[in-house]
Amino acid sequence: MFGLGVSELFVILIIILIIFGAGKLPEIGSGIGKAIKNFKTAVHDPDKKDSDSGKHSS
């Protein structure tokens, strides 16, 4: 994965913990999880919002 090993990922995690603090990590993780979920939904069903809005406007 991009040439990153376990030790590099661990160092990145420590830096993120120092910058944001332990209290913000669950909030950041939740935000990232929601963003990934929305992205996957948009990729798999790109016309879903268009077809839903078309049904309600008629």
Biopython code that builds the backbone (N, CA, C, O; Angstrom):
import numpy as np
from Bio.PDB.StructureBuilder import StructureBuilder

atoms = [
    (1, "MET", "N", (0.835, -1.177, 0.000)),
    (1, "MET", "CA", (0.000, 0.000, 0.000)),
    (1, "MET", "C", (0.885, 1.247, 0.000)),
    (1, "MET", "O", (1.279, 1.724, 1.064)),
    (2, "PHE", "N", (1.188, 1.760, -1.142)),
    (2, "PHE", "CA", (1.975, 2.977, -1.321)),
    (2, "PHE", "C", (3.355, 2.881, -0.678)),
    (2, "PHE", "O", (3.966, 3.907, -0.382)),
    (3, "GLY", "N", (3.848, 1.686, -0.461)),
    (3, "GLY", "CA", (5.165, 1.513, 0.125)),
    (3, "GLY", "C", (5.226, 1.837, 1.609)),
    (3, "GLY", "O", (6.312, 2.069, 2.140)),
    (4, "LEU", "N", (4.089, 1.860, 2.290)),
    (4, "LEU", "CA", (4.078, 2.149, 3.716)),
    (4, "LEU", "C", (4.012, 0.853, 4.506)),
    (4, "LEU", "O", (3.169, -0.010, 4.256)),
    (5, "GLY", "N", (4.908, 0.741, 5.449)),
    (5, "GLY", "CA", (4.904, -0.433, 6.314)),
    (5, "GLY", "C", (4.176, -0.141, 7.611)),
    (5, "GLY", "O", (3.617, 0.939, 7.802)),
    (6, "VAL", "N", (4.195, -1.109, 8.484)),
    (6, "VAL", "CA", (3.516, -0.972, 9.771)),
    (6, "VAL", "C", (4.160, 0.129, 10.601)),
    (6, "VAL", "O", (3.454, 0.905, 11.245)),
    (7, "SER", "N", (5.462, 0.211, 10.597)),
    (7, "SER", "CA", (6.134, 1.225, 11.417)),
    (7, "SER", "C", (5.818, 2.637, 10.918)),
    (7, "SER", "O", (5.641, 3.545, 11.730)),
    (8, "GLU", "N", (5.745, 2.840, 9.599)),
    (8, "GLU", "CA", (5.402, 4.152, 9.057)),
    (8, "GLU", "C", (3.970, 4.542, 9.422)),
    (8, "GLU", "O", (3.709, 5.691, 9.781)),
    (9, "LEU", "N", (3.043, 3.588, 9.329)),
    (9, "LEU", "CA", (1.662, 3.860, 9.691)),
    (9, "LEU", "C", (1.540, 4.196, 11.172)),
    (9, "LEU", "O", (0.740, 5.049, 11.558)),
    (10, "PHE", "N", (2.329, 3.527, 11.992)),
    (10, "PHE", "CA", (2.327, 3.792, 13.425)),
    (10, "PHE", "C", (2.813, 5.208, 13.714)),
    (10, "PHE", "O", (2.240, 5.901, 14.554)),
    (11, "VAL", "N", (3.863, 5.639, 13.025)),
    (11, "VAL", "CA", (4.388, 6.999, 13.206)),
    (11, "VAL", "C", (3.352, 8.033, 12.767)),
    (11, "VAL", "O", (3.175, 9.054, 13.432)),
    (12, "ILE", "N", (2.670, 7.774, 11.653)),
    (12, "ILE", "CA", (1.628, 8.688, 11.175)),
    (12, "ILE", "C", (0.502, 8.774, 12.204)),
    (12, "ILE", "O", (0.002, 9.866, 12.475)),
    (13, "LEU", "N", (0.100, 7.653, 12.775)),
    (13, "LEU", "CA", (-0.945, 7.635, 13.799)),
    (13, "LEU", "C", (-0.528, 8.447, 15.022)),
    (13, "LEU", "O", (-1.347, 9.177, 15.580)),
    (14, "ILE", "N", (0.710, 8.337, 15.443)),
    (14, "ILE", "CA", (1.217, 9.097, 16.592)),
    (14, "ILE", "C", (1.175, 10.592, 16.288)),
    (14, "ILE", "O", (0.789, 11.389, 17.143)),
    (15, "ILE", "N", (1.571, 10.975, 15.067)),
    (15, "ILE", "CA", (1.561, 12.393, 14.689)),
    (15, "ILE", "C", (0.127, 12.925, 14.681)),
    (15, "ILE", "O", (-0.125, 14.029, 15.162)),
    (16, "ILE", "N", (-0.800, 12.155, 14.144)),
    (16, "ILE", "CA", (-2.208, 12.572, 14.130)),
    (16, "ILE", "C", (-2.728, 12.709, 15.555)),
    (16, "ILE", "O", (-3.464, 13.646, 15.861)),
    (17, "LEU", "N", (-2.350, 11.785, 16.419)),
    (17, "LEU", "CA", (-2.776, 11.850, 17.820)),
    (17, "LEU", "C", (-2.238, 13.100, 18.498)),
    (17, "LEU", "O", (-2.942, 13.722, 19.293)),
    (18, "ILE", "N", (-1.005, 13.473, 18.196)),
    (18, "ILE", "CA", (-0.409, 14.673, 18.790)),
    (18, "ILE", "C", (-1.116, 15.924, 18.274)),
    (18, "ILE", "O", (-1.403, 16.839, 19.045)),
    (19, "ILE", "N", (-1.397, 15.965, 16.975)),
    (19, "ILE", "CA", (-2.010, 17.157, 16.379)),
    (19, "ILE", "C", (-3.447, 17.348, 16.857)),
    (19, "ILE", "O", (-3.806, 18.439, 17.300)),
    (20, "PHE", "N", (-4.262, 16.321, 16.778)),
    (20, "PHE", "CA", (-5.679, 16.463, 17.058)),
    (20, "PHE", "C", (-6.056, 16.127, 18.494)),
    (20, "PHE", "O", (-7.080, 16.609, 18.979)),
    (21, "GLY", "N", (-5.282, 15.336, 19.173)),
    (21, "GLY", "CA", (-5.610, 14.927, 20.530)),
    (21, "GLY", "C", (-6.508, 13.702, 20.533)),
    (21, "GLY", "O", (-7.162, 13.396, 19.536)),
    (22, "ALA", "N", (-6.535, 13.009, 21.654)),
    (22, "ALA", "CA", (-7.291, 11.758, 21.752)),
    (22, "ALA", "C", (-8.796, 12.001, 21.731)),
    (22, "ALA", "O", (-9.547, 11.120, 21.313)),
    (23, "GLY", "N", (-9.253, 13.158, 22.166)),
    (23, "GLY", "CA", (-10.686, 13.439, 22.220)),
    (23, "GLY", "C", (-11.317, 13.617, 20.848)),
    (23, "GLY", "O", (-12.499, 13.321, 20.670)),
    (24, "LYS", "N", (-10.555, 14.092, 19.882)),
    (24, "LYS", "CA", (-11.093, 14.351, 18.542)),
    (24, "LYS", "C", (-11.039, 13.124, 17.634)),
    (24, "LYS", "O", (-11.724, 13.098, 16.612)),
    (25, "LEU", "N", (-10.265, 12.133, 17.969)),
    (25, "LEU", "CA", (-10.097, 10.978, 17.077)),
    (25, "LEU", "C", (-11.401, 10.252, 16.755)),
    (25, "LEU", "O", (-11.615, 9.923, 15.588)),
    (26, "PRO", "N", (-12.286, 9.982, 17.718)),
    (26, "PRO", "CA", (-13.552, 9.327, 17.349)),
    (26, "PRO", "C", (-14.394, 10.168, 16.400)),
    (26, "PRO", "O", (-15.040, 9.633, 15.499)),
    (27, "GLU", "N", (-14.389, 11.476, 16.596)),
    (27, "GLU", "CA", (-15.147, 12.368, 15.719)),
    (27, "GLU", "C", (-14.563, 12.373, 14.304)),
    (27, "GLU", "O", (-15.307, 12.362, 13.323)),
    (28, "ILE", "N", (-13.256, 12.389, 14.204)),
    (28, "ILE", "CA", (-12.597, 12.360, 12.894)),
    (28, "ILE", "C", (-12.863, 11.028, 12.211)),
    (28, "ILE", "O", (-13.155, 10.995, 11.015)),
    (29, "GLY", "N", (-12.767, 9.930, 12.950)),
    (29, "GLY", "CA", (-13.032, 8.602, 12.383)),
    (29, "GLY", "C", (-14.459, 8.473, 11.890)),
    (29, "GLY", "O", (-14.707, 7.891, 10.834)),
    (30, "SER", "N", (-15.395, 9.014, 12.650)),
    (30, "SER", "CA", (-16.796, 8.970, 12.242)),
    (30, "SER", "C", (-17.017, 9.771, 10.965)),
    (30, "SER", "O", (-17.739, 9.333, 10.070)),
    (31, "GLY", "N", (-16.403, 10.929, 10.882)),
    (31, "GLY", "CA", (-16.529, 11.756, 9.684)),
    (31, "GLY", "C", (-15.939, 11.092, 8.458)),
    (31, "GLY", "O", (-16.517, 11.152, 7.373)),
    (32, "ILE", "N", (-14.791, 10.459, 8.626)),
    (32, "ILE", "CA", (-14.159, 9.754, 7.506)),
    (32, "ILE", "C", (-15.015, 8.563, 7.083)),
    (32, "ILE", "O", (-15.174, 8.303, 5.890)),
    (33, "GLY", "N", (-15.560, 7.849, 8.047)),
    (33, "GLY", "CA", (-16.418, 6.704, 7.725)),
    (33, "GLY", "C", (-17.664, 7.116, 6.958)),
    (33, "GLY", "O", (-18.058, 6.441, 6.007)),
    (34, "LYS", "N", (-18.284, 8.214, 7.361)),
    (34, "LYS", "CA", (-19.468, 8.704, 6.649)),
    (34, "LYS", "C", (-19.113, 9.153, 5.242)),
    (34, "LYS", "O", (-19.877, 8.929, 4.303)),
    (35, "ALA", "N", (-17.951, 9.788, 5.092)),
    (35, "ALA", "CA", (-17.526, 10.246, 3.773)),
    (35, "ALA", "C", (-17.277, 9.065, 2.841)),
    (35, "ALA", "O", (-17.654, 9.112, 1.670)),
    (36, "ILE", "N", (-16.650, 8.014, 3.344)),
    (36, "ILE", "CA", (-16.393, 6.819, 2.530)),
    (36, "ILE", "C", (-17.700, 6.146, 2.150)),
    (36, "ILE", "O", (-17.861, 5.697, 1.015)),
    (37, "LYS", "N", (-18.635, 6.074, 3.090)),
    (37, "LYS", "CA", (-19.934, 5.464, 2.808)),
    (37, "LYS", "C", (-20.681, 6.240, 1.731)),
    (37, "LYS", "O", (-21.244, 5.642, 0.814)),
    (38, "ASN", "N", (-20.692, 7.574, 1.835)),
    (38, "ASN", "CA", (-21.351, 8.397, 0.827)),
    (38, "ASN", "C", (-20.674, 8.264, -0.529)),
    (38, "ASN", "O", (-21.349, 8.238, -1.558)),
    (39, "PHE", "N", (-19.354, 8.178, -0.541)),
    (39, "PHE", "CA", (-18.623, 8.021, -1.791)),
    (39, "PHE", "C", (-18.967, 6.691, -2.456)),
    (39, "PHE", "O", (-19.216, 6.645, -3.660)),
    (40, "LYS", "N", (-18.982, 5.613, -1.678)),
    (40, "LYS", "CA", (-19.328, 4.305, -2.234)),
    (40, "LYS", "C", (-20.744, 4.294, -2.780)),
    (40, "LYS", "O", (-21.000, 3.720, -3.838)),
    (41, "THR", "N", (-21.663, 4.926, -2.065)),
    (41, "THR", "CA", (-23.050, 5.002, -2.521)),
    (41, "THR", "C", (-23.137, 5.778, -3.832)),
    (41, "THR", "O", (-23.863, 5.382, -4.744)),
    (42, "ALA", "N", (-22.410, 6.864, -3.925)),
    (42, "ALA", "CA", (-22.431, 7.672, -5.148)),
    (42, "ALA", "C", (-21.817, 6.930, -6.319)),
    (42, "ALA", "O", (-22.267, 7.081, -7.455)),
    (43, "VAL", "N", (-20.797, 6.130, -6.056)),
    (43, "VAL", "CA", (-20.142, 5.388, -7.139)),
    (43, "VAL", "C", (-21.046, 4.265, -7.637)),
    (43, "VAL", "O", (-21.136, 4.041, -8.844)),
    (44, "HIS", "N", (-21.711, 3.560, -6.737)),
    (44, "HIS", "CA", (-22.539, 2.422, -7.135)),
    (44, "HIS", "C", (-23.888, 2.837, -7.703)),
    (44, "HIS", "O", (-24.414, 2.160, -8.586)),
    (45, "ASP", "N", (-24.459, 3.933, -7.218)),
    (45, "ASP", "CA", (-25.770, 4.394, -7.673)),
    (45, "ASP", "C", (-25.707, 5.861, -8.083)),
    (45, "ASP", "O", (-26.299, 6.702, -7.406)),
    (46, "PRO", "N", (-25.007, 6.199, -9.171)),
    (46, "PRO", "CA", (-24.855, 7.616, -9.530)),
    (46, "PRO", "C", (-26.163, 8.274, -9.969)),
    (46, "PRO", "O", (-26.308, 9.488, -9.823)),
    (47, "ASP", "N", (-27.120, 7.511, -10.501)),
    (47, "ASP", "CA", (-28.364, 8.081, -10.997)),
    (47, "ASP", "C", (-29.499, 7.977, -9.989)),
    (47, "ASP", "O", (-30.630, 8.349, -10.301)),
    (48, "LYS", "N", (-29.224, 7.482, -8.792)),
    (48, "LYS", "CA", (-30.281, 7.276, -7.811)),
    (48, "LYS", "C", (-30.926, 8.599, -7.409)),
    (48, "LYS", "O", (-32.152, 8.687, -7.344)),
    (49, "LYS", "N", (-30.120, 9.634, -7.136)),
    (49, "LYS", "CA", (-30.686, 10.926, -6.749)),
    (49, "LYS", "C", (-31.458, 11.545, -7.900)),
    (49, "LYS", "O", (-32.506, 12.153, -7.684)),
    (50, "ASP", "N", (-30.950, 11.398, -9.133)),
    (50, "ASP", "CA", (-31.637, 11.962, -10.299)),
    (50, "ASP", "C", (-32.993, 11.294, -10.506)),
    (50, "ASP", "O", (-33.979, 11.977, -10.780)),
    (51, "SER", "N", (-33.055, 9.982, -10.379)),
    (51, "SER", "CA", (-34.321, 9.278, -10.586)),
    (51, "SER", "C", (-35.287, 9.562, -9.439)),
    (51, "SER", "O", (-36.496, 9.619, -9.663)),
    (52, "ASP", "N", (-34.781, 9.745, -8.206)),
    (52, "ASP", "CA", (-35.657, 10.073, -7.091)),
    (52, "ASP", "C", (-36.247, 11.461, -7.247)),
    (52, "ASP", "O", (-37.432, 11.663, -6.983)),
    (53, "SER", "N", (-35.435, 12.425, -7.675)),
    (53, "SER", "CA", (-35.949, 13.776, -7.819)),
    (53, "SER", "C", (-36.940, 13.861, -8.973)),
    (53, "SER", "O", (-37.861, 14.677, -8.934)),
    (54, "GLY", "N", (-36.769, 13.044, -9.981)),
    (54, "GLY", "CA", (-37.698, 13.030, -11.103)),
    (54, "GLY", "C", (-39.057, 12.486, -10.715)),
    (54, "GLY", "O", (-40.077, 12.933, -11.239)),
    (55, "LYS", "N", (-39.085, 11.531, -9.808)),
    (55, "LYS", "CA", (-40.347, 10.934, -9.349)),
    (55, "LYS", "C", (-41.157, 11.938, -8.553)),
    (55, "LYS", "O", (-42.382, 11.979, -8.668)),
    (56, "HIS", "N", (-40.478, 12.756, -7.739)),
    (56, "HIS", "CA", (-41.197, 13.680, -6.876)),
    (56, "HIS", "C", (-41.675, 14.915, -7.622)),
    (56, "HIS", "O", (-42.642, 15.544, -7.193)),
    (57, "SER", "N", (-41.028, 15.288, -8.731)),
    (57, "SER", "CA", (-41.402, 16.503, -9.429)),
    (57, "SER", "C", (-42.598, 16.321, -10.338)),
    (57, "SER", "O", (-43.193, 17.321, -10.741)),
    (58, "SER", "N", (-42.994, 15.072, -10.694)),
    (58, "SER", "CA", (-44.124, 14.889, -11.596)),
    (58, "SER", "C", (-45.432, 14.847, -10.870)),
    (58, "SER", "O", (-46.481, 14.697, -11.496)),
]
sb = StructureBuilder()
sb.init_structure("model")
sb.init_model(0)
sb.init_chain("A")
sb.init_seg("    ")
for serial, (resi, resn, name, xyz) in enumerate(atoms, 1):
    if name == "N":
        sb.init_residue(resn, " ", resi, " ")
    sb.init_atom(name, np.array(xyz, "f"), 0.0, 1.0, " ", f" {name:<3s}", serial, name[0])
structure = sb.get_structure()
